[in-house]
């Protein structure tokens, strides 16, 4: 059986996140695309060899030859079109952040739970062997009792007209880069934390270009998430986990196929571990396909997304900024 996927929007992330991984899979076919402009959708389809072009998102969702949709629309549109896809009976791979805020995430999670469809948030790093290994090391007790977890995703985006700075489309550094840092803190910290404090650097009165937040986990360990799209921290992609008997640090846990380094220090020993250069997006597509075709479990489920969006909402409140709203 082949999983037939349609794309909502001619997004720049789609080739790396879906089209290229699908080309190397015998179980997936990217069969259709729709965009706000049919001409744009047609150009995208021609460039990437997609056979069917629809004139609207609604038409794509109504296509009986599509089993699932990939939703890489702007943040503020994720929830609306994931709900529409579920109502149309489609499985959904939705780009992060899952929704504009936690309330909308709960609405989508409720609809997902009431359906028999797979809904997966596209935190592709979560399916790479590196992330699975970090989780394994922490759970093994090798580092002792957890004390501190710090995660960061900072990159330069000086194009301030980019939709990722648009409050009306649920933009902001915490939404775009920070959702990774928050999710990694949850995964590597083993729990969902509460927010102790947060400090933002602003691009506009409502939109953060950088954010730092201090966290407290239920078991007592602390944490920090750092993110930016424009700050003095031009490029930083890392995770550090400190325990009572050791520590680990990861360079580039988000896209380890480009480069990575995992270093573990425990007792008097220090080691590094290496992982396959296979793209994290390929592991993610494998997981989505297995969930749809075989009923395999989903690590980045709609319920998991509610936890992440709850922390993001808390960060915005602590920083004195308004929550993002659906577009």
Secondary structure, DSSP 8 states (H G I E B T S, - for coil): --EEEEEES--TTHIIIIIHHHHT-SSEEEEEEE-SSHHHHHHHHHHHT--EEESSHHHHHT-TT--EEEE-S-HHHHHHHHHHHHHTT-EEEE-SS-SSSHHHHHHHHHHHHHSSS-EEE--GGGGSHHHHHHHHHHHHTTT-SEEEEEEEEE-----TTSGGG-GGGT-SHHHHTHHHHHHHHHHHHSS--EEEEEEEEEEETTEEEEEEEEEE-TTS-EEEEEEESSSS--SEEEEEEEESSEEEEEE-SS-TTT--EEEEEETTEEEEE----S-HHHHHHHHHHHHHHH----SSBHHHHHHHHHHHHHHHHHTT-------
